[in-house]
Amino acid sequence: MILLQLGAQCFEHHPVTSLERSAGKWVAAAGGERFSAPVLVNCAGAWGAQIAELIGDHAPLYPVSYTH
């Protein structure tokens, strides 16, 4: 677990397996644990579309190659 400023926490090696809304909070099942928070930020990078799909959202991602 990495502690960040303003109380945010980052849990490595905790893949999210489900997301749901309950009592006004987001509840995530990840790495055999359950986490809840009033705000959900999808910062899963290349896996962002998979996380979005867990709540029925569509976030199309595709690779882009930049050349100079």
All heavy atoms as TSV, in Angstrom:
chain	resi	resn	atom	element	x	y	z
A	1	MET	N	N	0.842	-1.171	0.000
A	1	MET	CA	C	0.000	0.000	0.000
A	1	MET	C	C	0.888	1.235	0.000
A	1	MET	O	O	1.860	1.313	0.729
A	1	MET	CB	C	-0.906	0.007	1.226
A	1	MET	CG	C	-1.736	1.248	1.331
A	1	MET	SD	S	-2.865	1.300	2.740
A	1	MET	CE	C	-1.752	1.235	4.107
A	2	ILE	N	N	0.518	2.194	-0.831
A	2	ILE	CA	C	1.241	3.453	-0.907
A	2	ILE	C	C	0.305	4.550	-0.399
A	2	ILE	O	O	-0.826	4.663	-0.857
A	2	ILE	CB	C	1.650	3.752	-2.362
A	2	ILE	CG1	C	2.557	2.644	-2.890
A	2	ILE	CG2	C	2.327	5.110	-2.454
A	2	ILE	CD1	C	2.809	2.728	-4.373
A	3	LEU	N	N	0.756	5.343	0.568
A	3	LEU	CA	C	-0.050	6.452	1.072
A	3	LEU	C	C	0.297	7.703	0.289
A	3	LEU	O	O	1.457	8.023	0.095
A	3	LEU	CB	C	0.215	6.678	2.559
A	3	LEU	CG	C	-0.208	5.550	3.482
A	3	LEU	CD1	C	0.200	5.867	4.919
A	3	LEU	CD2	C	-1.698	5.336	3.412
A	4	LEU	N	N	-0.709	8.399	-0.185
A	4	LEU	CA	C	-0.519	9.610	-0.959
A	4	LEU	C	C	-1.083	10.802	-0.208
A	4	LEU	O	O	-1.776	10.653	0.792
A	4	LEU	CB	C	-1.205	9.457	-2.324
A	4	LEU	CG	C	-0.785	8.226	-3.142
A	4	LEU	CD1	C	-1.649	8.098	-4.376
A	4	LEU	CD2	C	0.673	8.324	-3.516
A	5	GLN	N	N	-0.803	11.991	-0.681
A	5	GLN	CA	C	-1.315	13.198	-0.049
A	5	GLN	C	C	-2.841	13.200	-0.050
A	5	GLN	O	O	-3.480	12.586	-0.885
A	5	GLN	CB	C	-0.810	14.431	-0.780
A	5	GLN	CG	C	0.680	14.637	-0.625
A	5	GLN	CD	C	1.153	15.864	-1.393
A	5	GLN	OE1	O	0.435	16.443	-2.173
A	5	GLN	NE2	N	2.383	16.243	-1.144
A	6	LEU	N	N	-3.419	13.900	0.907
A	6	LEU	CA	C	-4.861	14.079	1.052
A	6	LEU	C	C	-5.619	12.792	1.328
A	6	LEU	O	O	-6.801	12.680	1.050
A	6	LEU	CB	C	-5.444	14.783	-0.186
A	6	LEU	CG	C	-4.848	16.151	-0.515
A	6	LEU	CD1	C	-5.458	16.702	-1.794
A	6	LEU	CD2	C	-5.052	17.127	0.632
A	7	GLY	N	N	-4.946	11.785	1.852
A	7	GLY	CA	C	-5.621	10.581	2.300
A	7	GLY	C	C	-5.844	9.502	1.266
A	7	GLY	O	O	-6.437	8.476	1.566
A	8	ALA	N	N	-5.405	9.700	0.036
A	8	ALA	CA	C	-5.562	8.660	-0.990
A	8	ALA	C	C	-4.627	7.495	-0.687
A	8	ALA	O	O	-3.563	7.675	-0.119
A	8	ALA	CB	C	-5.259	9.222	-2.374
A	9	GLN	N	N	-5.054	6.308	-1.056
A	9	GLN	CA	C	-4.240	5.112	-0.879
A	9	GLN	C	C	-4.187	4.357	-2.196
A	9	GLN	O	O	-5.174	4.303	-2.926
A	9	GLN	CB	C	-4.827	4.200	0.194
A	9	GLN	CG	C	-4.877	4.835	1.556
A	9	GLN	CD	C	-5.549	3.925	2.568
A	9	GLN	OE1	O	-5.893	2.791	2.296
A	9	GLN	NE2	N	-5.745	4.442	3.757
A	10	CYS	N	N	-3.052	3.781	-2.487
A	10	CYS	CA	C	-2.878	2.992	-3.709
A	10	CYS	C	C	-2.483	1.580	-3.293
A	10	CYS	O	O	-1.476	1.397	-2.612
A	10	CYS	CB	C	-1.798	3.628	-4.584
A	10	CYS	SG	S	-1.469	2.697	-6.088
A	11	PHE	N	N	-3.283	0.598	-3.679
A	11	PHE	CA	C	-3.008	-0.790	-3.338
A	11	PHE	C	C	-2.519	-1.513	-4.583
A	11	PHE	O	O	-3.280	-1.680	-5.544
A	11	PHE	CB	C	-4.272	-1.474	-2.807
A	11	PHE	CG	C	-4.720	-0.945	-1.472
A	11	PHE	CD1	C	-5.494	0.196	-1.387
A	11	PHE	CD2	C	-4.349	-1.590	-0.306
A	11	PHE	CE1	C	-5.909	0.691	-0.174
A	11	PHE	CE2	C	-4.762	-1.104	0.924
A	11	PHE	CZ	C	-5.539	0.042	0.988
A	12	GLU	N	N	-1.274	-1.921	-4.582
A	12	GLU	CA	C	-0.725	-2.657	-5.706
A	12	GLU	C	C	-1.095	-4.130	-5.581
A	12	GLU	O	O	-1.313	-4.635	-4.480
A	12	GLU	CB	C	0.786	-2.494	-5.746
A	12	GLU	CG	C	1.207	-1.053	-5.998
A	12	GLU	CD	C	2.711	-0.879	-5.999
A	12	GLU	OE1	O	3.369	-1.381	-5.058
A	12	GLU	OE2	O	3.213	-0.247	-6.936
A	13	HIS	N	N	-1.173	-4.811	-6.711
A	13	HIS	CA	C	-1.469	-6.249	-6.752
A	13	HIS	C	C	-2.841	-6.562	-6.150
A	13	HIS	O	O	-3.024	-7.558	-5.468
A	13	HIS	CB	C	-0.361	-7.058	-6.073
A	13	HIS	CG	C	1.008	-6.699	-6.550
A	13	HIS	ND1	N	1.438	-6.976	-7.835
A	13	HIS	CD2	C	2.023	-6.057	-5.948
A	13	HIS	CE1	C	2.664	-6.534	-7.980
A	13	HIS	NE2	N	3.038	-5.961	-6.849
A	14	HIS	N	N	-3.807	-5.671	-6.386
A	14	HIS	CA	C	-5.186	-5.847	-5.952
A	14	HIS	C	C	-6.089	-5.651	-7.168
A	14	HIS	O	O	-6.716	-4.604	-7.326
A	14	HIS	CB	C	-5.562	-4.828	-4.866
A	14	HIS	CG	C	-5.075	-5.142	-3.506
A	14	HIS	ND1	N	-3.745	-5.177	-3.184
A	14	HIS	CD2	C	-5.750	-5.448	-2.377
A	14	HIS	CE1	C	-3.620	-5.474	-1.906
A	14	HIS	NE2	N	-4.833	-5.652	-1.399
A	15	PRO	N	N	-6.177	-6.619	-8.063
A	15	PRO	CA	C	-7.029	-6.443	-9.243
A	15	PRO	C	C	-8.502	-6.321	-8.851
A	15	PRO	O	O	-9.004	-7.088	-8.034
A	15	PRO	CB	C	-6.784	-7.710	-10.064
A	15	PRO	CG	C	-6.258	-8.711	-9.087
A	15	PRO	CD	C	-5.532	-7.930	-8.029
A	16	VAL	N	N	-9.168	-5.337	-9.412
A	16	VAL	CA	C	-10.586	-5.104	-9.124
A	16	VAL	C	C	-11.417	-6.154	-9.853
A	16	VAL	O	O	-11.269	-6.348	-11.057
A	16	VAL	CB	C	-11.014	-3.692	-9.547
A	16	VAL	CG1	C	-12.507	-3.496	-9.349
A	16	VAL	CG2	C	-10.223	-2.651	-8.766
A	17	THR	N	N	-12.290	-6.841	-9.112
A	17	THR	CA	C	-13.136	-7.875	-9.714
A	17	THR	C	C	-14.599	-7.464	-9.787
A	17	THR	O	O	-15.360	-8.039	-10.553
A	17	THR	CB	C	-13.011	-9.194	-8.935
A	17	THR	OG1	O	-13.294	-8.949	-7.554
A	17	THR	CG2	C	-11.604	-9.772	-9.080
A	18	SER	N	N	-15.011	-6.451	-8.984
A	18	SER	CA	C	-16.375	-5.948	-9.090
A	18	SER	C	C	-16.450	-4.545	-8.516
A	18	SER	O	O	-15.672	-4.165	-7.640
A	18	SER	CB	C	-17.369	-6.868	-8.377
A	18	SER	OG	O	-17.221	-6.781	-6.979
A	19	LEU	N	N	-17.426	-3.773	-9.037
A	19	LEU	CA	C	-17.725	-2.425	-8.561
A	19	LEU	C	C	-19.235	-2.291	-8.433
A	19	LEU	O	O	-19.971	-2.776	-9.288
A	19	LEU	CB	C	-17.234	-1.372	-9.558
A	19	LEU	CG	C	-15.749	-1.130	-9.653
A	19	LEU	CD1	C	-15.438	-0.236	-10.844
A	19	LEU	CD2	C	-15.244	-0.494	-8.377
A	20	GLU	N	N	-19.684	-1.638	-7.383
A	20	GLU	CA	C	-21.118	-1.405	-7.209
A	20	GLU	C	C	-21.333	-0.147	-6.377
A	20	GLU	O	O	-20.421	0.302	-5.683
A	20	GLU	CB	C	-21.789	-2.597	-6.534
A	20	GLU	CG	C	-21.258	-2.867	-5.134
A	20	GLU	CD	C	-21.830	-4.126	-4.506
A	20	GLU	OE1	O	-21.952	-5.133	-5.202
A	20	GLU	OE2	O	-22.159	-4.066	-3.311
A	21	ARG	N	N	-22.531	0.421	-6.473
A	21	ARG	CA	C	-22.925	1.555	-5.638
A	21	ARG	C	C	-23.766	1.011	-4.489
A	21	ARG	O	O	-24.675	0.215	-4.700
A	21	ARG	CB	C	-23.763	2.556	-6.428
A	21	ARG	CG	C	-23.020	3.376	-7.430
A	21	ARG	CD	C	-22.166	4.459	-6.864
A	21	ARG	NE	N	-22.943	5.607	-6.415
A	21	ARG	CZ	C	-22.420	6.607	-5.734
A	21	ARG	NH1	N	-21.152	6.610	-5.427
A	21	ARG	NH2	N	-23.154	7.610	-5.355
A	22	SER	N	N	-23.442	1.447	-3.283
A	22	SER	CA	C	-24.193	1.006	-2.117
A	22	SER	C	C	-24.209	2.134	-1.090
A	22	SER	O	O	-23.135	2.611	-0.693
A	22	SER	CB	C	-23.554	-0.249	-1.521
A	22	SER	OG	O	-24.243	-0.667	-0.364
A	23	ALA	N	N	-25.400	2.549	-0.688
A	23	ALA	CA	C	-25.562	3.598	0.329
A	23	ALA	C	C	-24.772	4.859	-0.019
A	23	ALA	O	O	-24.126	5.461	0.829
A	23	ALA	CB	C	-25.170	3.067	1.704
A	24	GLY	N	N	-24.779	5.238	-1.307
A	24	GLY	CA	C	-24.106	6.460	-1.733
A	24	GLY	C	C	-22.610	6.365	-1.873
A	24	GLY	O	O	-21.935	7.376	-2.048
A	25	LYS	N	N	-22.065	5.162	-1.782
A	25	LYS	CA	C	-20.616	4.971	-1.927
A	25	LYS	C	C	-20.333	3.940	-3.007
A	25	LYS	O	O	-21.162	3.085	-3.308
A	25	LYS	CB	C	-19.992	4.510	-0.617
A	25	LYS	CG	C	-20.012	5.550	0.462
A	25	LYS	CD	C	-19.181	5.115	1.631
A	25	LYS	CE	C	-19.154	6.226	2.675
A	25	LYS	NZ	N	-18.257	5.924	3.767
A	26	TRP	N	N	-19.148	4.029	-3.576
A	26	TRP	CA	C	-18.663	2.996	-4.482
A	26	TRP	C	C	-18.025	1.910	-3.639
A	26	TRP	O	O	-17.277	2.199	-2.699
A	26	TRP	CB	C	-17.618	3.567	-5.444
A	26	TRP	CG	C	-18.221	4.421	-6.496
A	26	TRP	CD1	C	-18.232	5.782	-6.544
A	26	TRP	CD2	C	-18.909	3.965	-7.650
A	26	TRP	NE1	N	-18.898	6.204	-7.665
A	26	TRP	CE2	C	-19.325	5.109	-8.359
A	26	TRP	CE3	C	-19.227	2.715	-8.156
A	26	TRP	CZ2	C	-20.026	5.032	-9.554
A	26	TRP	CZ3	C	-19.929	2.640	-9.349
A	26	TRP	CH2	C	-20.322	3.780	-10.039
A	27	VAL	N	N	-18.310	0.667	-3.960
A	27	VAL	CA	C	-17.708	-0.468	-3.262
A	27	VAL	C	C	-16.986	-1.309	-4.306
A	27	VAL	O	O	-17.570	-1.739	-5.294
A	27	VAL	CB	C	-18.767	-1.320	-2.533
A	27	VAL	CG1	C	-18.109	-2.504	-1.831
A	27	VAL	CG2	C	-19.553	-0.464	-1.545
A	28	ALA	N	N	-15.697	-1.503	-4.080
A	28	ALA	CA	C	-14.869	-2.281	-4.997
A	28	ALA	C	C	-14.375	-3.541	-4.294
A	28	ALA	O	O	-13.895	-3.474	-3.154
A	28	ALA	CB	C	-13.667	-1.461	-5.463
A	29	ALA	N	N	-14.517	-4.666	-4.965
A	29	ALA	CA	C	-13.901	-5.907	-4.491
A	29	ALA	C	C	-12.587	-6.028	-5.243
A	29	ALA	O	O	-12.557	-5.974	-6.474
A	29	ALA	CB	C	-14.798	-7.100	-4.772
A	30	ALA	N	N	-11.503	-6.159	-4.493
A	30	ALA	CA	C	-10.180	-6.204	-5.109
A	30	ALA	C	C	-9.206	-6.954	-4.218
A	30	ALA	O	O	-9.121	-6.681	-3.023
A	30	ALA	CB	C	-9.660	-4.791	-5.352
A	31	GLY	N	N	-8.486	-7.878	-4.814
A	31	GLY	CA	C	-7.471	-8.605	-4.063
A	31	GLY	C	C	-7.996	-9.311	-2.835
A	31	GLY	O	O	-7.308	-9.407	-1.829
A	32	GLY	N	N	-9.239	-9.798	-2.895
A	32	GLY	CA	C	-9.818	-10.504	-1.758
A	32	GLY	C	C	-10.324	-9.588	-0.658
A	32	GLY	O	O	-10.727	-10.052	0.400
A	33	GLU	N	N	-10.302	-8.274	-0.895
A	33	GLU	CA	C	-10.779	-7.308	0.092
A	33	GLU	C	C	-11.881	-6.456	-0.523
A	33	GLU	O	O	-12.085	-6.473	-1.727
A	33	GLU	CB	C	-9.629	-6.400	0.544
A	33	GLU	CG	C	-8.479	-7.145	1.197
A	33	GLU	CD	C	-7.390	-6.208	1.669
A	33	GLU	OE1	O	-7.722	-5.272	2.432
A	33	GLU	OE2	O	-6.238	-6.388	1.273
A	34	ARG	N	N	-12.606	-5.713	0.342
A	34	ARG	CA	C	-13.623	-4.782	-0.140
A	34	ARG	C	C	-13.242	-3.384	0.329
A	34	ARG	O	O	-12.871	-3.193	1.484
A	34	ARG	CB	C	-15.000	-5.181	0.388
A	34	ARG	CG	C	-15.495	-6.474	-0.241
A	34	ARG	CD	C	-16.833	-6.930	0.303
A	34	ARG	NE	N	-17.924	-5.995	0.129
A	34	ARG	CZ	C	-18.649	-5.868	-0.983
A	34	ARG	NH1	N	-18.371	-6.602	-2.032
A	34	ARG	NH2	N	-19.654	-5.000	-1.037
A	35	PHE	N	N	-13.357	-2.421	-0.585
A	35	PHE	CA	C	-13.019	-1.035	-0.302
A	35	PHE	C	C	-14.220	-0.175	-0.650
A	35	PHE	O	O	-14.917	-0.453	-1.622
A	35	PHE	CB	C	-11.818	-0.595	-1.153
A	35	PHE	CG	C	-10.592	-1.436	-0.966
A	35	PHE	CD1	C	-10.363	-2.544	-1.777
A	35	PHE	CD2	C	-9.670	-1.134	0.016
A	35	PHE	CE1	C	-9.231	-3.324	-1.612
A	35	PHE	CE2	C	-8.538	-1.902	0.190
A	35	PHE	CZ	C	-8.311	-3.009	-0.620
A	36	SER	N	N	-14.460	0.880	0.121
A	36	SER	CA	C	-15.564	1.779	-0.212
A	36	SER	C	C	-15.097	3.224	-0.118
A	36	SER	O	O	-14.228	3.564	0.691
A	36	SER	CB	C	-16.770	1.542	0.700
A	36	SER	OG	O	-16.463	1.912	2.019
A	37	ALA	N	N	-15.703	4.068	-0.974
A	37	ALA	CA	C	-15.374	5.490	-1.003
A	37	ALA	C	C	-16.495	6.235	-1.706
A	37	ALA	O	O	-17.192	5.667	-2.544
A	37	ALA	CB	C	-14.063	5.708	-1.741
A	38	PRO	N	N	-16.667	7.516	-1.387
A	38	PRO	CA	C	-17.725	8.284	-2.034
A	38	PRO	C	C	-17.418	8.630	-3.495
A	38	PRO	O	O	-18.313	8.907	-4.266
A	38	PRO	CB	C	-17.829	9.552	-1.185
A	38	PRO	CG	C	-16.509	9.665	-0.503
A	38	PRO	CD	C	-16.011	8.269	-0.329
A	39	VAL	N	N	-16.148	8.595	-3.869
A	39	VAL	CA	C	-15.729	8.954	-5.229
A	39	VAL	C	C	-14.895	7.817	-5.804
A	39	VAL	O	O	-14.045	7.239	-5.120
A	39	VAL	CB	C	-14.894	10.255	-5.218
A	39	VAL	CG1	C	-14.375	10.587	-6.602
A	39	VAL	CG2	C	-15.707	11.411	-4.664
A	40	LEU	N	N	-15.130	7.523	-7.067
A	40	LEU	CA	C	-14.353	6.502	-7.774
A	40	LEU	C	C	-13.584	7.182	-8.893
A	40	LEU	O	O	-14.162	7.918	-9.690
A	40	LEU	CB	C	-15.284	5.440	-8.358
A	40	LEU	CG	C	-14.632	4.393	-9.260
A	40	LEU	CD1	C	-13.745	3.476	-8.436
A	40	LEU	CD2	C	-15.696	3.609	-9.989
A	41	VAL	N	N	-12.280	6.956	-8.951
A	41	VAL	CA	C	-11.443	7.490	-10.018
A	41	VAL	C	C	-10.854	6.305	-10.774
A	41	VAL	O	O	-10.156	5.482	-10.188
A	41	VAL	CB	C	-10.306	8.387	-9.456
A	41	VAL	CG1	C	-9.404	8.876	-10.586
A	41	VAL	CG2	C	-10.875	9.546	-8.672
A	42	ASN	N	N	-11.162	6.225	-12.044
A	42	ASN	CA	C	-10.635	5.147	-12.872
A	42	ASN	C	C	-9.276	5.586	-13.403
A	42	ASN	O	O	-9.187	6.344	-14.348
A	42	ASN	CB	C	-11.594	4.830	-14.022
A	42	ASN	CG	C	-11.126	3.671	-14.878
A	42	ASN	OD1	O	-10.005	3.192	-14.745
A	42	ASN	ND2	N	-11.981	3.224	-15.774
A	43	CYS	N	N	-8.229	5.098	-12.791
A	43	CYS	CA	C	-6.869	5.428	-13.226
A	43	CYS	C	C	-6.127	4.136	-13.555
A	43	CYS	O	O	-4.958	3.977	-13.236
A	43	CYS	CB	C	-6.145	6.268	-12.188
A	43	CYS	SG	S	-6.132	5.565	-10.534
A	44	ALA	N	N	-6.834	3.220	-14.212
A	44	ALA	CA	C	-6.294	1.897	-14.505
A	44	ALA	C	C	-5.465	1.846	-15.786
A	44	ALA	O	O	-5.029	0.777	-16.187
A	44	ALA	CB	C	-7.431	0.882	-14.578
A	45	GLY	N	N	-5.274	2.977	-16.424
A	45	GLY	CA	C	-4.428	3.019	-17.617
A	45	GLY	C	C	-4.928	2.085	-18.701
A	45	GLY	O	O	-6.086	2.152	-19.111
A	46	ALA	N	N	-4.064	1.192	-19.156
A	46	ALA	CA	C	-4.402	0.265	-20.242
A	46	ALA	C	C	-5.581	-0.639	-19.891
A	46	ALA	O	O	-6.233	-1.175	-20.776
A	46	ALA	CB	C	-3.188	-0.578	-20.595
A	47	TRP	N	N	-5.885	-0.788	-18.626
A	47	TRP	CA	C	-7.005	-1.625	-18.175
A	47	TRP	C	C	-8.238	-0.787	-17.864
A	47	TRP	O	O	-9.239	-1.278	-17.368
A	47	TRP	CB	C	-6.587	-2.434	-16.944
A	47	TRP	CG	C	-5.467	-3.361	-17.239
A	47	TRP	CD1	C	-5.548	-4.645	-17.703
A	47	TRP	CD2	C	-4.079	-3.073	-17.130
A	47	TRP	NE1	N	-4.301	-5.164	-17.888
A	47	TRP	CE2	C	-3.361	-4.216	-17.545
A	47	TRP	CE3	C	-3.347	-1.959	-16.731
A	47	TRP	CZ2	C	-1.985	-4.280	-17.564
A	47	TRP	CZ3	C	-1.975	-2.015	-16.756
A	47	TRP	CH2	C	-1.309	-3.171	-17.166
A	48	GLY	N	N	-8.206	0.497	-18.166
A	48	GLY	CA	C	-9.300	1.404	-17.855
A	48	GLY	C	C	-10.628	0.992	-18.463
A	48	GLY	O	O	-11.673	1.145	-17.837
A	49	ALA	N	N	-10.600	0.480	-19.692
A	49	ALA	CA	C	-11.841	0.041	-20.334
A	49	ALA	C	C	-12.461	-1.127	-19.575
A	49	ALA	O	O	-13.685	-1.207	-19.433
A	49	ALA	CB	C	-11.597	-0.332	-21.791
A	50	GLN	N	N	-11.630	-2.025	-19.073
A	50	GLN	CA	C	-12.144	-3.169	-18.307
A	50	GLN	C	C	-12.804	-2.703	-17.010
A	50	GLN	O	O	-13.849	-3.220	-16.620
A	50	GLN	CB	C	-11.017	-4.155	-18.003
A	50	GLN	CG	C	-10.507	-4.863	-19.239
A	50	GLN	CD	C	-9.250	-5.659	-18.942
A	50	GLN	OE1	O	-8.288	-5.125	-18.400
A	50	GLN	NE2	N	-9.276	-6.926	-19.304
A	51	ILE	N	N	-12.223	-1.721	-16.360
A	51	ILE	CA	C	-12.808	-1.186	-15.136
A	51	ILE	C	C	-14.133	-0.495	-15.459
A	51	ILE	O	O	-15.131	-0.681	-14.769
A	51	ILE	CB	C	-11.838	-0.217	-14.432
A	51	ILE	CG1	C	-10.558	-0.954	-13.998
A	51	ILE	CG2	C	-12.507	0.476	-13.251
A	51	ILE	CD1	C	-10.770	-2.094	-13.030
A	52	ALA	N	N	-14.161	0.298	-16.532
A	52	ALA	CA	C	-15.390	0.981	-16.940
A	52	ALA	C	C	-16.505	-0.017	-17.228
A	52	ALA	O	O	-17.662	0.213	-16.869
A	52	ALA	CB	C	-15.124	1.861	-18.156
A	53	GLU	N	N	-16.166	-1.127	-17.857
A	53	GLU	CA	C	-17.172	-2.154	-18.175
A	53	GLU	C	C	-17.820	-2.728	-16.917
A	53	GLU	O	O	-18.973	-3.143	-16.947
A	53	GLU	CB	C	-16.550	-3.279	-18.997
A	53	GLU	CG	C	-16.160	-2.878	-20.405
A	53	GLU	CD	C	-17.344	-2.608	-21.316
A	53	GLU	OE1	O	-18.431	-3.173	-21.080
A	53	GLU	OE2	O	-17.172	-1.814	-22.255
A	54	LEU	N	N	-17.097	-2.742	-15.801
A	54	LEU	CA	C	-17.653	-3.271	-14.557
A	54	LEU	C	C	-18.873	-2.487	-14.083
A	54	LEU	O	O	-19.701	-3.017	-13.338
A	54	LEU	CB	C	-16.593	-3.297	-13.450
A	54	LEU	CG	C	-15.461	-4.303	-13.617
A	54	LEU	CD1	C	-14.420	-4.104	-12.512
A	54	LEU	CD2	C	-15.985	-5.728	-13.602
A	55	ILE	N	N	-18.981	-1.213	-14.507
A	55	ILE	CA	C	-20.143	-0.411	-14.118
A	55	ILE	C	C	-21.035	-0.114	-15.323
A	55	ILE	O	O	-21.887	0.763	-15.274
A	55	ILE	CB	C	-19.733	0.892	-13.403
A	55	ILE	CG1	C	-18.866	1.780	-14.299
A	55	ILE	CG2	C	-19.047	0.591	-12.093
A	55	ILE	CD1	C	-18.658	3.179	-13.747
A	56	GLY	N	N	-20.822	-0.850	-16.413
A	56	GLY	CA	C	-21.661	-0.700	-17.586
A	56	GLY	C	C	-21.316	0.484	-18.462
A	56	GLY	O	O	-22.111	0.900	-19.300
A	57	ASP	N	N	-20.134	1.051	-18.276
A	57	ASP	CA	C	-19.698	2.198	-19.074
A	57	ASP	C	C	-18.800	1.704	-20.204
A	57	ASP	O	O	-18.152	0.667	-20.085
A	57	ASP	CB	C	-18.938	3.175	-18.191
A	57	ASP	CG	C	-18.828	4.566	-18.790
A	57	ASP	OD1	O	-19.403	4.808	-19.864
A	57	ASP	OD2	O	-18.171	5.415	-18.169
A	58	HIS	N	N	-18.771	2.445	-21.292
A	58	HIS	CA	C	-17.932	2.092	-22.437
A	58	HIS	C	C	-16.836	3.150	-22.570
A	58	HIS	O	O	-17.140	4.329	-22.758
A	58	HIS	CB	C	-18.770	2.020	-23.710
A	58	HIS	CG	C	-17.978	1.645	-24.916
A	58	HIS	ND1	N	-17.411	0.401	-25.056
A	58	HIS	CD2	C	-17.642	2.343	-26.011
A	58	HIS	CE1	C	-16.764	0.363	-26.208
A	58	HIS	NE2	N	-16.887	1.541	-26.802
A	59	ALA	N	N	-15.603	2.747	-22.424
A	59	ALA	CA	C	-14.456	3.654	-22.545
A	59	ALA	C	C	-13.503	3.069	-23.581
A	59	ALA	O	O	-12.599	2.308	-23.243
A	59	ALA	CB	C	-13.764	3.815	-21.197
A	60	PRO	N	N	-13.734	3.384	-24.853
A	60	PRO	CA	C	-12.892	2.791	-25.895
A	60	PRO	C	C	-11.434	3.233	-25.776
A	60	PRO	O	O	-11.148	4.426	-25.671
A	60	PRO	CB	C	-13.516	3.293	-27.197
A	60	PRO	CG	C	-14.248	4.533	-26.812
A	60	PRO	CD	C	-14.686	4.336	-25.392
A	61	LEU	N	N	-10.559	2.274	-25.731
A	61	LEU	CA	C	-9.122	2.533	-25.685
A	61	LEU	C	C	-8.469	1.809	-26.839
A	61	LEU	O	O	-8.856	0.701	-27.189
A	61	LEU	CB	C	-8.519	2.029	-24.366
A	61	LEU	CG	C	-9.001	2.690	-23.093
A	61	LEU	CD1	C	-8.388	2.003	-21.884
A	61	LEU	CD2	C	-8.662	4.166	-23.082
A	62	TYR	N	N	-7.493	2.427	-27.425
A	62	TYR	CA	C	-6.764	1.790	-28.513
A	62	TYR	C	C	-5.329	2.333	-28.522
A	62	TYR	O	O	-5.087	3.467	-28.131
A	62	TYR	CB	C	-7.452	2.019	-29.865
A	62	TYR	CG	C	-7.765	3.473	-30.139
A	62	TYR	CD1	C	-6.853	4.292	-30.801
A	62	TYR	CD2	C	-8.968	4.023	-29.708
A	62	TYR	CE1	C	-7.128	5.623	-31.025
A	62	TYR	CE2	C	-9.245	5.362	-29.938
A	62	TYR	CZ	C	-8.325	6.148	-30.605
A	62	TYR	OH	O	-8.599	7.471	-30.818
A	63	PRO	N	N	-4.379	1.521	-28.976
A	63	PRO	CA	C	-2.984	1.966	-28.984
A	63	PRO	C	C	-2.751	2.976	-30.117
A	63	PRO	O	O	-3.354	2.897	-31.181
A	63	PRO	CB	C	-2.195	0.686	-29.242
A	63	PRO	CG	C	-3.161	-0.208	-29.937
A	63	PRO	CD	C	-4.518	0.144	-29.395
A	64	VAL	N	N	-1.896	3.939	-29.842
A	64	VAL	CA	C	-1.533	4.940	-30.828
A	64	VAL	C	C	-0.014	5.043	-30.848
A	64	VAL	O	O	0.614	5.112	-29.785
A	64	VAL	CB	C	-2.140	6.318	-30.492
A	64	VAL	CG1	C	-1.650	7.379	-31.460
A	64	VAL	CG2	C	-3.654	6.249	-30.479
A	65	SER	N	N	0.553	5.031	-32.020
A	65	SER	CA	C	1.998	5.160	-32.156
A	65	SER	C	C	2.326	6.571	-32.644
A	65	SER	O	O	1.753	7.048	-33.618
A	65	SER	CB	C	2.518	4.130	-33.153
A	65	SER	OG	O	3.896	4.339	-33.377
A	66	TYR	N	N	3.184	7.230	-31.924
A	66	TYR	CA	C	3.609	8.571	-32.317
A	66	TYR	C	C	5.018	8.511	-32.871
A	66	TYR	O	O	5.903	7.908	-32.275
A	66	TYR	CB	C	3.590	9.516	-31.107
A	66	TYR	CG	C	2.201	9.800	-30.611
A	66	TYR	CD1	C	1.676	9.109	-29.535
A	66	TYR	CD2	C	1.441	10.792	-31.213
A	66	TYR	CE1	C	0.400	9.375	-29.069
A	66	TYR	CE2	C	0.159	11.065	-30.763
A	66	TYR	CZ	C	-0.342	10.362	-29.695
A	66	TYR	OH	O	-1.615	10.630	-29.242
A	67	THR	N	N	5.205	9.119	-34.013
A	67	THR	CA	C	6.551	9.213	-34.584
A	67	THR	C	C	6.867	10.684	-34.807
A	67	THR	O	O	5.991	11.494	-35.085
A	67	THR	CB	C	6.646	8.445	-35.923
A	67	THR	OG1	O	5.688	8.988	-36.823
A	67	THR	CG2	C	6.394	6.971	-35.722
A	68	HIS	N	N	8.109	11.014	-34.704
A	68	HIS	CA	C	8.527	12.416	-34.865
A	68	HIS	C	C	9.204	12.602	-36.182
A	68	HIS	O	O	9.938	11.915	-36.692
A	68	HIS	CB	C	9.466	12.831	-33.739
A	68	HIS	CG	C	8.791	12.795	-32.410
A	68	HIS	ND1	N	8.052	13.839	-31.933
A	68	HIS	CD2	C	8.731	11.830	-31.467
A	68	HIS	CE1	C	7.580	13.538	-30.739
A	68	HIS	NE2	N	7.983	12.310	-30.429
